[in-house]
Amino acid sequence: MHPLFDIPASPPAPEPARTPPRRPGPAARLDAQQLVEGLNGPQRDAVTHAGSPLLIVAGAGSGKTRVLTHRIAYLLAARDVHPGEIIAITFTNKAAGEMKERVAALVGPRARLMWVSTFHSACVRILRAEHEHAGLKSTFSIYDADDSRRLMQLVARELDLDPKRYPARGLAAQVSNLKNELVDPEQFAARAKGPNERALAEAYTLYQRRLREAHALDFDDLIMTTVHLLQSHPHVAESYRRRFRHVLVDEYQDTNHAQYALIKELVSGTEGIEPAELCVVGDADQSIYAFRGATIRNILEFERDFTDARTILLEQNYRSTQTILNAANAVIDRNTSRKPKRLWSEAGAGERIVGYVADTEHAEADWVAREIDRLVDEGDTRPGDVAVFYRTNAQSRVFEEVFIRVGLPYKVVGGVRFYERKEVRDALAYLRAVVNDDDTVSLRRVLNTPRRGIGDRAEACVEALSSRDRISFGAALRRAKDAPGISTRAANGIAEFVALLDGARELAETGTPEEVLEALLTRSGYLTELEESLDPQDAGRVDNLQELVSVAREYTERIEALGEEGERATVAGFLEQVALVADADQVPTDDPDHQGVVTLMTLHTAKGLEFPVVFLTGLEDGVFPHLRSLGDTRELEEERRLAYVGITRARQRLYLSRAVTRSAWGQPAQDVYEPSVRSQRTNSGGTPKAAQLAKRLGVDASRLATASELPQGPKVSAGDRVNHQRYGLGRVLAVEGHGPGARAQIDFGDQTMWLVLRHAPIDKL
């Protein structure tokens, strides 16, 4: 193995060597001088700064939590600030809890008097206290995401909105985005254009009315309602401005517009009250939550928002080797809209970065497993010291299967294991219903998924028929029109469902499992609903279904490669294989020798964590960087920030890997590299020819060289005008790929999106 690329030379250290910061002992709790001992120069400046707004640009691993907690302690020790005048806001309960503990260790029980909480917790506290001014009961309810979706379903039903055109999940996501921008129903209704926006305006208005009637707020309301309260009741705003003289905000790069407005309200001065002292900590290079509404402008334009602000850069890193930091600096330097910053360390160069190019995603996972085994066998590390990062949740599946096979203990963090994810379980339930029409659990799971107008009442009617005539639930479905009390609409929906399964059974007699699976996902409308959804999480669900089709394809190729007489790939055989893998999936959280387990997670989940050994995988165009970012400068900069976050999680060893060929919808998808990158490959494999790949997999080369007989989308080119059933008239901007995988970028006027042509309901004009 060789390094993936030559690392730039280390920059000169900007200041003399220092020892890492130490936590003061109990005797030094309120000694201002001891609070700054052991801090480097910029850290000390950040702790002691007074007066003007302060932006602390804290690079990865630069000790930002230490600086925040020491600054709070210093306010009490050196500046005689009362703890009740301090509010410190962060993003997660875990981070808030850690900050509370560390401040308490420095200042003692007085820490209880200050507010250290998340944005949402702080807003709940304000709204409970000011409920009368906010027009709420003090016991108002808080709806989580699932409650919000359920309420939106009721609203959409009440407005008689087509659930296929206006799914509740999509409506809820759009309402959430509007609230993050502080746009209320009246404002949005006044500017709504076209049928889609007008329908959303109606849903938003009724949704808010139902919330108010229930004296309930959803998560986005907590912040929006607090901002509106402070803006509309000056005396309330004044009381909090008098109280909070020091406002500290962590992870400022992750704030959205509503959170930014809340902070502005708290620190604004009014007659007789000086503005509160604001201190924000963040790193624009680690801003990776744009899909959640976070706006990087809040940190990039801090000095424009607060003209007298001071900015302090924390560039000394206490986590990683200089080699790892050089790689991170080289990646992020390519972003244009950022403040110059270069991480440096006194830890020395350390191990060289290792790069590996595998032929397939399976070979990549196998190499990762073997390398972890080697490190453990040599005594260099434990499984618990290792993390494997990937861009999307769907990529975990291959690693899980390989780790299970080789007996490497692991855990998936920040996501559900592949075979436990809802969309994967739904798809497998469809297949089980095809194989066994008496499988009541599977039938009932997908009977109204996606919605077919078969509600709980209709399901109860079928169950009553099943009990009365002593037949299975599946048999009762075929006689649904005879069920007592069932509506004509529900009976028709059930008939369509039965016909869908019968068609899939017929296909299963001659077709492969992947063909049956894709037919079910397409004909049921399940895939279309996810692809047309405006909920950003649904894009990941499509990726997971794509991965499941690839699993089925691999099963078929393995059976055909064995070539045993009379044996062919069947849906039942595929389900058996999945059941065995899923059953073996219950890996213990720790082993008897306390070696820990390998951690698998997405890059978004990895933020804020660190590991001695990190594997950053799937570094291919279309995977990471993600397909939607290619050709979009702003999206590509977000992908670089994500890579920067991933690289800077590593303390001692960093591995980078990619696959030349990766399955997508059961088809090998070739990775395309620029010539300059191609020359940097670290193994001797190069891009495998179809024949070589076929020989390795033991299948007919023609099976790999040609696309499967899947439905083709309409042939369109850049400049063509099209009509979409949901989004209306649009113009094609670009086309990528060919055959079943072809996609088009289409401008519909109010939005531009990429669509898979064979699934998109469009007509070329």
C-alpha positions, 0 to 999 in steps of 0.5 A, spaced: 500 500 500 502 507 498 499 514 500 494 516 496 497 523 494 503 527 496 501 531 502 503 539 502 509 541 506 507 542 513 506 550 515 511 553 520 508 553 527 505 560 528 507 560 535 512 556 540 511 549 542 506 549 548 503 544 552 496 542 551 491 546 555 489 542 562 483 543 567 484 547 573 484 543 579 478 544 585 483 550 588 483 554 582 476 554 581 475 562 581 482 564 580 482 568 574 490 567 572 489 559 573 483 559 568 488 562 563 494 558 564 495 552 559 491 556 554 495 558 547 495 565 545 489 565 541 485 561 546 487 566 552 485 572 548 478 568 546 477 567 554 479 574 556 476 578 551 471 584 553 466 589 550 465 588 543 461 582 539 466 576 539 467 571 533 471 565 535 473 561 529 475 554 532 478 549 527 477 542 528 480 539 534 482 546 537 479 546 544 473 550 543 469 547 548 475 548 553 475 555 551 467 556 552 467 553 559 473 557 561 470 564 558 464 563 562 468 561 568 473 567 567 466 572 566 465 570 574 472 570 576 475 576 573 469 580 571 464 579 577 458 577 572 452 574 576 451 567 573 444 568 572 446 573 567 449 568 562 445 564 557 450 559 553 446 555 547 448 549 543 445 544 539 444 538 542 442 536 549 449 532 550 453 538 548 449 542 553 450 537 558 457 536 557 458 544 558 454 544 564 458 539 567 465 542 565 463 549 567 460 546 574 467 543 575 470 550 574 465 554 578 462 550 583 454 550 584 453 557 582 453 554 575 446 552 576 444 559 576 446 560 568 442 557 562 446 552 559 441 549 554 439 547 546 435 553 542 429 549 543 430 548 551 431 555 552 425 557 547 420 552 551 423 555 558 421 562 555 414 560 552 412 557 559 414 563 563 410 568 558 405 563 555 399 569 556 403 573 552 404 568 547 397 566 547 398 559 550 396 555 556 402 554 560 401 546 559 402 547 552 404 540 548 410 539 544 409 535 537 415 531 535 416 530 527 411 524 527 406 528 531 407 533 526 406 528 520 400 525 523 396 532 524 398 534 517 395 527 514 389 529 518 389 536 515 390 534 508 384 529 508 380 535 511 382 539 505 381 533 500 388 534 497 390 528 493 395 524 497 399 522 491 400 529 489 401 532 496 403 527 501 403 529 508 411 528 509 412 533 503 407 538 506 410 537 513 417 538 510 415 544 506 412 547 512 418 546 517 422 550 511 417 556 512 418 556 519 425 556 519 425 562 515 420 565 519 414 565 514 408 565 517 401 562 514 399 569 512 405 571 509 406 565 505 398 565 503 399 572 500 405 570 496 403 563 493 403 562 486 401 556 482 396 550 484 402 547 488 404 553 493 396 555 494 395 548 496 401 548 501 398 555 503 391 552 505 395 546 508 399 551 512 394 555 515 389 549 517 395 546 520 397 552 524 389 553 526 389 546 529 395 546 533 393 553 536 386 549 537 390 544 541 394 549 545 400 545 541 407 547 538 411 543 533 419 543 534 419 549 529 414 553 532 418 553 539 423 558 535 419 562 531 413 563 536 419 565 541 422 570 536 415 573 534 413 574 542 420 578 543 418 582 536 411 583 538 412 585 546 417 590 547 417 589 554 418 582 554 424 582 550 426 588 554 426 583 561 430 578 557 435 583 555 436 586 562 437 579 564 442 576 559 448 580 559 452 575 556 450 570 550 454 565 548 452 560 542 456 554 540 456 551 533 454 558 530 455 555 523 449 550 524 444 556 525 438 557 521 435 564 519 430 563 525 435 561 530 439 567 528 433 572 529 432 569 536 440 571 538 439 578 535 433 579 539 436 577 545 443 581 544 439 588 541 440 594 545 434 598 547 433 605 550 437 605 557 440 598 556 446 596 552 447 591 547 449 584 551 456 581 550 455 576 544 460 571 543 459 565 538 464 559 536 464 556 530 467 554 524 465 555 517 469 549 514 464 544 518 458 547 516 455 541 513 447 542 515 444 546 509 439 540 508 436 542 515 436 549 513 442 551 516 445 558 513 453 558 512 452 566 511 450 567 519 458 565 520 461 568 514 457 575 515 458 575 522 463 581 521 458 585 517 452 584 522 456 586 528 461 592 525 465 592 531 466 585 532 473 581 533 475 575 530 479 570 533 482 564 530 484 557 533 488 554 528 492 549 533 489 542 533 490 537 539 487 531 536 491 529 529 497 528 526 500 534 521 500 529 515 492 528 517 491 536 518 495 537 511 490 533 507 484 537 511 487 543 509 488 541 502 481 539 501 478 545 504 483 550 501 479 549 494 473 552 497 472 560 495 467 563 500 471 562 506 476 565 511 483 563 510 485 558 516 490 553 516 490 547 522 497 545 525 499 541 530 505 539 535 504 532 534 509 531 528 508 528 522 505 521 524 503 515 519 502 517 512 495 517 509 493 510 506 489 510 499 486 504 496 482 503 490 478 497 489 474 494 483 468 493 487 464 496 493 465 488 496 472 488 495 473 495 498 469 493 504 473 486 504 480 490 504 477 495 510 475 488 514 482 485 513 486 492 514 482 492 521 484 485 522 491 486 521 492 493 525 488 489 531 493 483 530 499 487 530 497 490 537 496 497 534 489 498 535 483 495 538 476 495 534 473 500 538 478 505 536 476 504 529 471 508 525 468 507 518 465 513 514 460 513 508 456 518 505 449 515 505 446 510 510 445 505 504 453 504 503 453 501 510 450 494 508 456 492 504 460 493 510 455 490 515 455 483 511 462 483 510 464 484 517 459 479 519 462 474 515 469 475 517 466 476 525 468 483 526 464 486 531 461 492 529 455 497 531 451 502 526 451 509 529 446 515 528 442 510 523 438 504 523 441 498 521 440 496 513 435 491 514 431 494 519 430 501 515 422 502 514 423 502 507 427 496 506 422 492 511 416 495 507 420 492 500 421 485 503 414 485 506 412 486 499 416 480 497 414 476 502 406 477 500 408 475 493 411 468 496 406 467 501 399 470 500 397 467 507 403 472 510 398 476 514 403 480 518 407 482 511 400 483 507 397 488 513 404 492 513 404 494 505 396 493 504 396 501 504 403 503 503 403 507 499 396 510 500 391 506 496 385 509 500 385 503 504 384 505 511 384 502 518 376 501 518 377 497 511 382 493 514 378 491 520 372 489 515 376 484 511 379 482 518 371 481 520 370 477 514 376 473 515 374 471 522 367 470 520 368 465 514 374 462 517 379 464 512 386 467 511 387 474 511 390 474 504 384 469 502 379 475 505 382 480 501 380 477 494 373 477 497 374 484 500 367 486 496 363 481 500 366 484 507 361 487 511 361 495 511 366 496 506 366 502 502 366 501 494 373 505 494 376 501 499 374 495 495 377 497 489 383 499 492 384 492 495 382 489 488 388 493 485 393 491 491 391 484 490 392 484 482 399 488 483 401 481 487 398 477 482 402 480 477 408 480 481 407 472 482 407 471 475 413 475 473 417 471 479 415 464 475 420 466 470 424 473 472 429 474 477 428 477 484 431 483 482 426 484 477 420 482 481 422 487 487 423 493 482 416 491 478 413 492 485 417 498 487 415 501 481 408 499 479 406 500 487 407 507 486 412 506 492 418 509 489 415 514 485 412 517 492 419 517 495 422 520 488 417 526 488 417 527 495 420 534 498 423 531 504 430 531 504 430 524 508 426 521 502 432 521 497 436 517 502 430 512 502 431 511 495 438 510 495 436 504 500 431 501 496 436 502 490 441 498 494 436 492 496 435 491 488 443 491 488 443 485 493 438 481 490 442 482 483 448 479 487 444 473 489 442 472 482 449 472 480 452 468 485 446 462 484 447 463 476 455 463 477 454 456 481 451 453 475 448 447 479 443 443 475 435 445 476 437 451 481 435 458 479 435 464 483 428 465 486 424 470 490 424 465 496 431 463 496 433 471 496 428 472 502 431 466 506 438 469 504 436 476 507 433 473 513 439 469 515 444 475 514 439 479 518 439 474 524 446 474 524 446 482 524 445 482 532 452 483 534 454 484 541 455 491 543 462 489 546 466 483 547 469 479 553 476 482 552 473 489 552 476 491 545 470 494 543 466 494 536 468 498 530 463 504 529 460 505 522 456 511 521 455 517 516 459 523 515 454 527 518 453 523 524 461 523 525 461 531 526 464 532 533 467 525 534 474 523 534 477 516 533 484 514 533 483 510 526 478 512 520 476 509 514 473 514 509 470 510 504 466 511 497 470 517 494 467 516 487 464 521 483 456 520 484 457 517 491 462 522 495 462 527 492 454 526 492 451 526 485 447 532 486 453 536 487 456 535 481 456 541 476 453 545 482 459 549 485 455 551 492 453 543 493 460 541 491 463 546 497 458 543 502 461 536 500 468 539 501 466 541 508 463 534 509 470 531 507 474 536 511 469 534 517 471 526 516 478 527 515 479 531 521 476 526 526 482 521 525 487 522 530 493 517 528 491 513 522 487 515 516 485 511 510 481 513 504 478 508 499 474 508 493 471 502 488 472 503 480 465 499 480 459 500 484 452 497 483 446 502 482 439 499 481 443 492 481 447 494 475 455 496 475 456 503 475 463 505 473 466 511 476 469 516 472 475 520 474 479 525 470 486 523 467 490 527 473 486 523 478 487 516 474 494 517 475 494 517 482 491 510 483 495 506 489 493 499 486 495 496 480 488 494 478 486 500 474 479 500 471 477 493 470 474 491 463 467 487 463 470 481 461 475 481 467 469 483 472 465 477 469 471 472 470 472 474 477 464 474 479 463 467 475 458 470 470 457 471 463 460 477 461 454 479 456 450 480 463 455 485 465 456 489 459 449 490 457 443 494 462 438 489 464 431 489 460 428 495 465 423 500 462 426 506 459 425 513 460 423 518 455 428 520 450 430 528 452 435 532 451 438 539 453 433 544 451 427 540 450 420 542 453 417 537 458 410 536 462 410 533 469 404 531 472 406 534 478 410 540 477 407 542 470 411 545 464 419 545 465 425 545 460 431 540 460 437 543 462 442 537 462 441 529 461 446 524 465 447 517 464 443 512 459 438 507 459 435 505 465 439 510 469 438 516 465 437 522 469 435 529 467 435 536 470 429 540 469 427 547 471 420 548 472 420 555 474 420 555 481 424 550 482 430 546 479 431 538 480 434 532 478 429 526 476 430 519 474 427 519 467 424 512 467 420 513 474 418 520 472 411 522 470 413 526 464 411 527 457 416 530 452 412 536 448 
